[in-house]
Amino acid sequence: MTPHQPPPKDIWLVNSTLQLNEPLDGDNDPRWVDTYDARGEASLRRFAQVLGVDTARRRLREPPAQGYYLFCGHRGSGKSTELRHLRNQFHSADLYYVVFADTARELDVHNLRYQDILLHLAAKLASQLEDDGRNIGALHLAPLYDWFIERVEKREETKQFALEFKAGMEVAPSVPLLAKVFGGISTAFKTNSSYKEELRLTLQNYFSDFAAAFNKLVAVAESELNRRLLFVVDGTDRLRDQDARAFFVSDVHQLQQVTGLFIYCAPIHLAYEEDGQAAQNFDKVFHLPMIKVENEDGSPNEDGLEVMRKMLYRRADSSLFDEGVANELAQACGGHPRELLRLLGNAFSYADTDRFDANSVHRAIQDLASDYRRILRPADYRVLACIDAREQVDTDGLNRLLYDLALLEYNNFYRRSHPIVRTTDDYRRAARSLESDSDDSS
């Protein structure tokens, strides 16, 4: 959608433009809704404090010398959209020079290593400097370019690869040359090039040299720009479990040899692993909680429901919803943005008219409940009922429930089962059994 474009008034157009996995470009997109107060935890404002940003005066006060931060939240909770909003807010002459990388789109997130990320960030920085017309003297660029010559071009295994990307370019180090050669490496990582493993091995074997050269480029760029760099890395929350542990735990020392300010998106379950290594390896962990659509006593939270209705009405004109239907969708999704859109798409498939009515929404909820019945184990319902009743539970398996969205986390680490899970017979039986056990023991 273009800025200021009104939401569609045709239910078919609503469905054709519904994108579940499309992050919004922050407040540049007319579908964006400010969710901070409704979440109960203003993540952007907390980031601002840690990064030394005085948001009231739009001034950079006391930025940290360096910092490595994790941004966690449920899949589909809006992390990617919020990171883009952060980029838009903080990338300015008075604040930071933000270098943004979307690894899910720009790299192969199903086969991702720390080498891929750091070489990609070098390419992104060089490319952005080129686009902004920032010229940096060859002397300052020489360390990174020399690393490429010595470690990539002169190795027989990668020599031909290096020469292909230097073809037709000037010999002296320049920002465009760095953008091209390191961009070529990033492309190789994404396309499963035969050079991928050789390039990774090269960086692993000569990592200290690369880190020193990258640090030199960061320092010179900050001096030329007269502002600090802030690297924001989205998409790393989609790493598979083993890859995530390697990236955020085993290889974190390599990530942090490149000095600067870095925000990495991380899967929610990684922050709660028993050993806590991922959280301990980073300076701070920021959580993006769900939007609270009900209070802890089970009563509706009107602020949260209003935010969810706004999300709907910015994708479909309010005239397309029968009375009470938008509110039912907002309650059923549990305050989870992507679940709200899934329900809307499901409701379209059952709509017999040109509107979203109560019957289509009811059947959409049943569809989603079936999805949860397929992934949940019999014992999970008892655990979820215990959490809802504020009973003590064994923590084994909670990370899986968080990952699968059967268990949702709100501000202040308050957790509740997904409202749609609570509509299932299995959950209701578990809740009745728990209540019966409590009555017997009293």
Secondary structure as a PSIPRED ss2 file (coil, helix, strand):
# PSIPRED VFORMAT (PSIPRED V4.0)

   1 M C   1.000  0.000  0.000
   2 T C   1.000  0.000  0.000
   3 P C   1.000  0.000  0.000
   4 H C   1.000  0.000  0.000
   5 Q C   1.000  0.000  0.000
   6 P C   1.000  0.000  0.000
   7 P C   1.000  0.000  0.000
   8 P C   1.000  0.000  0.000
   9 K C   1.000  0.000  0.000
  10 D C   1.000  0.000  0.000
  11 I H   0.000  1.000  0.000
  12 W H   0.000  1.000  0.000
  13 L H   0.000  1.000  0.000
  14 V H   0.000  1.000  0.000
  15 N H   0.000  1.000  0.000
  16 S H   0.000  1.000  0.000
  17 T C   1.000  0.000  0.000
  18 L C   1.000  0.000  0.000
  19 Q C   1.000  0.000  0.000
  20 L C   1.000  0.000  0.000
  21 N C   1.000  0.000  0.000
  22 E C   1.000  0.000  0.000
  23 P C   1.000  0.000  0.000
  24 L C   1.000  0.000  0.000
  25 D C   1.000  0.000  0.000
  26 G H   0.000  1.000  0.000
  27 D H   0.000  1.000  0.000
  28 N H   0.000  1.000  0.000
  29 D C   1.000  0.000  0.000
  30 P C   1.000  0.000  0.000
  31 R C   1.000  0.000  0.000
  32 W C   1.000  0.000  0.000
  33 V C   1.000  0.000  0.000
  34 D C   1.000  0.000  0.000
  35 T C   1.000  0.000  0.000
  36 Y H   0.000  1.000  0.000
  37 D H   0.000  1.000  0.000
  38 A H   0.000  1.000  0.000
  39 R H   0.000  1.000  0.000
  40 G C   1.000  0.000  0.000
  41 E C   1.000  0.000  0.000
  42 A C   1.000  0.000  0.000
  43 S H   0.000  1.000  0.000
  44 L H   0.000  1.000  0.000
  45 R H   0.000  1.000  0.000
  46 R H   0.000  1.000  0.000
  47 F H   0.000  1.000  0.000
  48 A H   0.000  1.000  0.000
  49 Q H   0.000  1.000  0.000
  50 V H   0.000  1.000  0.000
  51 L C   1.000  0.000  0.000
  52 G C   1.000  0.000  0.000
  53 V E   0.000  0.000  1.000
  54 D E   0.000  0.000  1.000
  55 T C   1.000  0.000  0.000
  56 A C   1.000  0.000  0.000
  57 R C   1.000  0.000  0.000
  58 R C   1.000  0.000  0.000
  59 R E   0.000  0.000  1.000
  60 L E   0.000  0.000  1.000
  61 R C   1.000  0.000  0.000
  62 E C   1.000  0.000  0.000
  63 P C   1.000  0.000  0.000
  64 P C   1.000  0.000  0.000
  65 A C   1.000  0.000  0.000
  66 Q C   1.000  0.000  0.000
  67 G E   0.000  0.000  1.000
  68 Y E   0.000  0.000  1.000
  69 Y E   0.000  0.000  1.000
  70 L E   0.000  0.000  1.000
  71 F E   0.000  0.000  1.000
  72 C E   0.000  0.000  1.000
  73 G E   0.000  0.000  1.000
  74 H C   1.000  0.000  0.000
  75 R C   1.000  0.000  0.000
  76 G C   1.000  0.000  0.000
  77 S C   1.000  0.000  0.000
  78 G C   1.000  0.000  0.000
  79 K H   0.000  1.000  0.000
  80 S H   0.000  1.000  0.000
  81 T H   0.000  1.000  0.000
  82 E H   0.000  1.000  0.000
  83 L H   0.000  1.000  0.000
  84 R H   0.000  1.000  0.000
  85 H H   0.000  1.000  0.000
  86 L H   0.000  1.000  0.000
  87 R H   0.000  1.000  0.000
  88 N H   0.000  1.000  0.000
  89 Q H   0.000  1.000  0.000
  90 F H   0.000  1.000  0.000
  91 H E   0.000  0.000  1.000
  92 S C   1.000  0.000  0.000
  93 A C   1.000  0.000  0.000
  94 D C   1.000  0.000  0.000
  95 L C   1.000  0.000  0.000
  96 Y E   0.000  0.000  1.000
  97 Y E   0.000  0.000  1.000
  98 V E   0.000  0.000  1.000
  99 V E   0.000  0.000  1.000
 100 F E   0.000  0.000  1.000
 101 A E   0.000  0.000  1.000
 102 D E   0.000  0.000  1.000
 103 T H   0.000  1.000  0.000
 104 A H   0.000  1.000  0.000
 105 R H   0.000  1.000  0.000
 106 E H   0.000  1.000  0.000
 107 L C   1.000  0.000  0.000
 108 D C   1.000  0.000  0.000
 109 V C   1.000  0.000  0.000
 110 H C   1.000  0.000  0.000
 111 N C   1.000  0.000  0.000
 112 L C   1.000  0.000  0.000
 113 R C   1.000  0.000  0.000
 114 Y H   0.000  1.000  0.000
 115 Q H   0.000  1.000  0.000
 116 D H   0.000  1.000  0.000
 117 I H   0.000  1.000  0.000
 118 L H   0.000  1.000  0.000
 119 L H   0.000  1.000  0.000
 120 H H   0.000  1.000  0.000
 121 L H   0.000  1.000  0.000
 122 A H   0.000  1.000  0.000
 123 A H   0.000  1.000  0.000
 124 K H   0.000  1.000  0.000
 125 L H   0.000  1.000  0.000
 126 A H   0.000  1.000  0.000
 127 S H   0.000  1.000  0.000
 128 Q H   0.000  1.000  0.000
 129 L H   0.000  1.000  0.000
 130 E H   0.000  1.000  0.000
 131 D H   0.000  1.000  0.000
 132 D C   1.000  0.000  0.000
 133 G C   1.000  0.000  0.000
 134 R C   1.000  0.000  0.000
 135 N C   1.000  0.000  0.000
 136 I C   1.000  0.000  0.000
 137 G C   1.000  0.000  0.000
 138 A H   0.000  1.000  0.000
 139 L H   0.000  1.000  0.000
 140 H H   0.000  1.000  0.000
 141 L H   0.000  1.000  0.000
 142 A H   0.000  1.000  0.000
 143 P H   0.000  1.000  0.000
 144 L H   0.000  1.000  0.000
 145 Y H   0.000  1.000  0.000
 146 D H   0.000  1.000  0.000
 147 W H   0.000  1.000  0.000
 148 F H   0.000  1.000  0.000
 149 I H   0.000  1.000  0.000
 150 E H   0.000  1.000  0.000
 151 R H   0.000  1.000  0.000
 152 V H   0.000  1.000  0.000
 153 E H   0.000  1.000  0.000
 154 K C   1.000  0.000  0.000
 155 R C   1.000  0.000  0.000
 156 E C   1.000  0.000  0.000
 157 E C   1.000  0.000  0.000
 158 T C   1.000  0.000  0.000
 159 K H   0.000  1.000  0.000
 160 Q H   0.000  1.000  0.000
 161 F H   0.000  1.000  0.000
 162 A H   0.000  1.000  0.000
 163 L H   0.000  1.000  0.000
 164 E H   0.000  1.000  0.000
 165 F H   0.000  1.000  0.000
 166 K H   0.000  1.000  0.000
 167 A C   1.000  0.000  0.000
 168 G C   1.000  0.000  0.000
 169 M C   1.000  0.000  0.000
 170 E C   1.000  0.000  0.000
 171 V C   1.000  0.000  0.000
 172 A C   1.000  0.000  0.000
 173 P C   1.000  0.000  0.000
 174 S C   1.000  0.000  0.000
 175 V H   0.000  1.000  0.000
 176 P H   0.000  1.000  0.000
 177 L H   0.000  1.000  0.000
 178 L H   0.000  1.000  0.000
 179 A H   0.000  1.000  0.000
 180 K H   0.000  1.000  0.000
 181 V H   0.000  1.000  0.000
 182 F H   0.000  1.000  0.000
 183 G H   0.000  1.000  0.000
 184 G H   0.000  1.000  0.000
 185 I H   0.000  1.000  0.000
 186 S H   0.000  1.000  0.000
 187 T H   0.000  1.000  0.000
 188 A H   0.000  1.000  0.000
 189 F H   0.000  1.000  0.000
 190 K H   0.000  1.000  0.000
 191 T C   1.000  0.000  0.000
 192 N C   1.000  0.000  0.000
 193 S C   1.000  0.000  0.000
 194 S C   1.000  0.000  0.000
 195 Y C   1.000  0.000  0.000
 196 K H   0.000  1.000  0.000
 197 E H   0.000  1.000  0.000
 198 E H   0.000  1.000  0.000
 199 L H   0.000  1.000  0.000
 200 R H   0.000  1.000  0.000
 201 L H   0.000  1.000  0.000
 202 T H   0.000  1.000  0.000
 203 L H   0.000  1.000  0.000
 204 Q H   0.000  1.000  0.000
 205 N H   0.000  1.000  0.000
 206 Y C   1.000  0.000  0.000
 207 F H   0.000  1.000  0.000
 208 S H   0.000  1.000  0.000
 209 D H   0.000  1.000  0.000
 210 F H   0.000  1.000  0.000
 211 A H   0.000  1.000  0.000
 212 A H   0.000  1.000  0.000
 213 A H   0.000  1.000  0.000
 214 F H   0.000  1.000  0.000
 215 N H   0.000  1.000  0.000
 216 K H   0.000  1.000  0.000
 217 L H   0.000  1.000  0.000
 218 V H   0.000  1.000  0.000
 219 A H   0.000  1.000  0.000
 220 V H   0.000  1.000  0.000
 221 A H   0.000  1.000  0.000
 222 E H   0.000  1.000  0.000
 223 S H   0.000  1.000  0.000
 224 E H   0.000  1.000  0.000
 225 L H   0.000  1.000  0.000
 226 N C   1.000  0.000  0.000
 227 R C   1.000  0.000  0.000
 228 R E   0.000  0.000  1.000
 229 L E   0.000  0.000  1.000
 230 L E   0.000  0.000  1.000
 231 F E   0.000  0.000  1.000
 232 V E   0.000  0.000  1.000
 233 V E   0.000  0.000  1.000
 234 D E   0.000  0.000  1.000
 235 G C   1.000  0.000  0.000
 236 T H   0.000  1.000  0.000
 237 D H   0.000  1.000  0.000
 238 R H   0.000  1.000  0.000
 239 L C   1.000  0.000  0.000
 240 R C   1.000  0.000  0.000
 241 D H   0.000  1.000  0.000
 242 Q H   0.000  1.000  0.000
 243 D H   0.000  1.000  0.000
 244 A H   0.000  1.000  0.000
 245 R H   0.000  1.000  0.000
 246 A H   0.000  1.000  0.000
 247 F H   0.000  1.000  0.000
 248 F H   0.000  1.000  0.000
 249 V H   0.000  1.000  0.000
 250 S H   0.000  1.000  0.000
 251 D C   1.000  0.000  0.000
 252 V H   0.000  1.000  0.000
 253 H H   0.000  1.000  0.000
 254 Q H   0.000  1.000  0.000
 255 L H   0.000  1.000  0.000
 256 Q C   1.000  0.000  0.000
 257 Q C   1.000  0.000  0.000
 258 V C   1.000  0.000  0.000
 259 T C   1.000  0.000  0.000
 260 G C   1.000  0.000  0.000
 261 L E   0.000  0.000  1.000
 262 F E   0.000  0.000  1.000
 263 I E   0.000  0.000  1.000
 264 Y E   0.000  0.000  1.000
 265 C E   0.000  0.000  1.000
 266 A E   0.000  0.000  1.000
 267 P E   0.000  0.000  1.000
 268 I H   0.000  1.000  0.000
 269 H H   0.000  1.000  0.000
 270 L H   0.000  1.000  0.000
 271 A H   0.000  1.000  0.000
 272 Y H   0.000  1.000  0.000
 273 E C   1.000  0.000  0.000
 274 E C   1.000  0.000  0.000
 275 D C   1.000  0.000  0.000
 276 G C   1.000  0.000  0.000
 277 Q H   0.000  1.000  0.000
 278 A H   0.000  1.000  0.000
 279 A H   0.000  1.000  0.000
 280 Q H   0.000  1.000  0.000
 281 N C   1.000  0.000  0.000
 282 F C   1.000  0.000  0.000
 283 D C   1.000  0.000  0.000
 284 K E   0.000  0.000  1.000
 285 V E   0.000  0.000  1.000
 286 F E   0.000  0.000  1.000
 287 H E   0.000  0.000  1.000
 288 L E   0.000  0.000  1.000
 289 P C   1.000  0.000  0.000
 290 M C   1.000  0.000  0.000
 291 I C   1.000  0.000  0.000
 292 K C   1.000  0.000  0.000
 293 V C   1.000  0.000  0.000
 294 E E   0.000  0.000  1.000
 295 N C   1.000  0.000  0.000
 296 E C   1.000  0.000  0.000
 297 D C   1.000  0.000  0.000
 298 G C   1.000  0.000  0.000
 299 S C   1.000  0.000  0.000
 300 P E   0.000  0.000  1.000
 301 N C   1.000  0.000  0.000
 302 E H   0.000  1.000  0.000
 303 D H   0.000  1.000  0.000
 304 G H   0.000  1.000  0.000
 305 L H   0.000  1.000  0.000
 306 E H   0.000  1.000  0.000
 307 V H   0.000  1.000  0.000
 308 M H   0.000  1.000  0.000
 309 R H   0.000  1.000  0.000
 310 K H   0.000  1.000  0.000
 311 M H   0.000  1.000  0.000
 312 L H   0.000  1.000  0.000
 313 Y H   0.000  1.000  0.000
 314 R C   1.000  0.000  0.000
 315 R C   1.000  0.000  0.000
 316 A C   1.000  0.000  0.000
 317 D C   1.000  0.000  0.000
 318 S H   0.000  1.000  0.000
 319 S H   0.000  1.000  0.000
 320 L H   0.000  1.000  0.000
 321 F E   0.000  0.000  1.000
 322 D C   1.000  0.000  0.000
 323 E C   1.000  0.000  0.000
 324 G C   1.000  0.000  0.000
 325 V H   0.000  1.000  0.000
 326 A H   0.000  1.000  0.000
 327 N H   0.000  1.000  0.000
 328 E H   0.000  1.000  0.000
 329 L H   0.000  1.000  0.000
 330 A H   0.000  1.000  0.000
 331 Q H   0.000  1.000  0.000
 332 A H   0.000  1.000  0.000
 333 C C   1.000  0.000  0.000
 334 G C   1.000  0.000  0.000
 335 G C   1.000  0.000  0.000
 336 H C   1.000  0.000  0.000
 337 P H   0.000  1.000  0.000
 338 R H   0.000  1.000  0.000
 339 E H   0.000  1.000  0.000
 340 L H   0.000  1.000  0.000
 341 L H   0.000  1.000  0.000
 342 R H   0.000  1.000  0.000
 343 L H   0.000  1.000  0.000
 344 L H   0.000  1.000  0.000
 345 G H   0.000  1.000  0.000
 346 N H   0.000  1.000  0.000
 347 A H   0.000  1.000  0.000
 348 F H   0.000  1.000  0.000
 349 S H   0.000  1.000  0.000
 350 Y H   0.000  1.000  0.000
 351 A C   1.000  0.000  0.000
 352 D C   1.000  0.000  0.000
 353 T C   1.000  0.000  0.000
 354 D C   1.000  0.000  0.000
 355 R C   1.000  0.000  0.000
 356 F E   0.000  0.000  1.000
 357 D C   1.000  0.000  0.000
 358 A H   0.000  1.000  0.000
 359 N H   0.000  1.000  0.000
 360 S H   0.000  1.000  0.000
 361 V H   0.000  1.000  0.000
 362 H H   0.000  1.000  0.000
 363 R H   0.000  1.000  0.000
 364 A H   0.000  1.000  0.000
 365 I H   0.000  1.000  0.000
 366 Q H   0.000  1.000  0.000
 367 D H   0.000  1.000  0.000
 368 L H   0.000  1.000  0.000
 369 A H   0.000  1.000  0.000
 370 S H   0.000  1.000  0.000
 371 D H   0.000  1.000  0.000
 372 Y H   0.000  1.000  0.000
 373 R H   0.000  1.000  0.000
 374 R H   0.000  1.000  0.000
 375 I H   0.000  1.000  0.000
 376 L C   1.000  0.000  0.000
 377 R C   1.000  0.000  0.000
 378 P H   0.000  1.000  0.000
 379 A H   0.000  1.000  0.000
 380 D H   0.000  1.000  0.000
 381 Y H   0.000  1.000  0.000
 382 R H   0.000  1.000  0.000
 383 V H   0.000  1.000  0.000
 384 L H   0.000  1.000  0.000
 385 A H   0.000  1.000  0.000
 386 C H   0.000  1.000  0.000
 387 I H   0.000  1.000  0.000
 388 D H   0.000  1.000  0.000
 389 A C   1.000  0.000  0.000
 390 R C   1.000  0.000  0.000
 391 E C   1.000  0.000  0.000
 392 Q C   1.000  0.000  0.000
 393 V C   1.000  0.000  0.000
 394 D C   1.000  0.000  0.000
 395 T C   1.000  0.000  0.000
 396 D C   1.000  0.000  0.000
 397 G C   1.000  0.000  0.000
 398 L H   0.000  1.000  0.000
 399 N H   0.000  1.000  0.000
 400 R H   0.000  1.000  0.000
 401 L H   0.000  1.000  0.000
 402 L H   0.000  1.000  0.000
 403 Y H   0.000  1.000  0.000
 404 D C   1.000  0.000  0.000
 405 L C   1.000  0.000  0.000
 406 A C   1.000  0.000  0.000
 407 L E   0.000  0.000  1.000
 408 L E   0.000  0.000  1.000
 409 E E   0.000  0.000  1.000
 410 Y C   1.000  0.000  0.000
 411 N H   0.000  1.000  0.000
 412 N H   0.000  1.000  0.000
 413 F H   0.000  1.000  0.000
 414 Y C   1.000  0.000  0.000
 415 R E   0.000  0.000  1.000
 416 R E   0.000  0.000  1.000
 417 S E   0.000  0.000  1.000
 418 H C   1.000  0.000  0.000
 419 P C   1.000  0.000  0.000
 420 I C   1.000  0.000  0.000
 421 V H   0.000  1.000  0.000
 422 R H   0.000  1.000  0.000
 423 T H   0.000  1.000  0.000
 424 T C   1.000  0.000  0.000
 425 D H   0.000  1.000  0.000
 426 D H   0.000  1.000  0.000
 427 Y H   0.000  1.000  0.000
 428 R H   0.000  1.000  0.000
 429 R H   0.000  1.000  0.000
 430 A H   0.000  1.000  0.000
 431 A H   0.000  1.000  0.000
 432 R H   0.000  1.000  0.000
 433 S H   0.000  1.000  0.000
 434 L H   0.000  1.000  0.000
 435 E H   0.000  1.000  0.000
 436 S H   0.000  1.000  0.000
 437 D H   0.000  1.000  0.000
 438 S H   0.000  1.000  0.000
 439 D H   0.000  1.000  0.000
 440 D H   0.000  1.000  0.000
 441 S H   0.000  1.000  0.000
 442 S C   1.000  0.000  0.000
